[in-house]
Amino acid sequence: MKKIQFLFTIIFIFLVTISYAQDVVYKDKTYTIKKKSIYLDKVDVTQTLKPEMVNEIFAIHTINEEKIKAAKKAEKEKKAAEKKVKKAEKALKSKVKAQKKLSKANDKLKSGIKKYNKLKKNGDLSPNDNKKWLSKIEKLKKNVTKAEKNFKKS
């Protein structure tokens, strides 16, 4: 994808460079336009050409400039669209990451409660251990609420 995009960019720049040289081909002759003058082989021929020819050459030049502007605008819009896609992908990635963290925090909380209940049921908890387990479960609950908050935010 990146190679194709790079190739299109190079082609676009090449075409713009060629077009931007302000050369106009009219009746098999290449005229160069500079401001309001027409040059043929670096010689000003604006006054020697017929007014109809001058108008046609300027019309072709105007069309070429419009094509260049349209190409630049299309490239700008393409970049904006790519930027939006990148931003959406980043947001999706962030959402998935937050979902994984939430799931992991929930799993840790469930396993901690399960282990606490098992130890309590078997009578293997001393009063100090009981306090430690309760504080540990509280920390796990805080982690879950924090993960939920981050998930909703993303």
Secondary structure, DSSP 8 states (H G I E B T S, - for coil): -HHHHHHHHHHHHHHHHHHHT-EEEETTEEEEEETTEEEETTEE-TTTS-HHHHHHHHHHHHHHHHHHHHHHHHHHHHHHHHHHHHHHHHHHHHHHHHHHHHHHHHHHHHHHHHHHHHHHHHT---HHHHHHHHHHHHHHHHHHHHHHHHHHH-
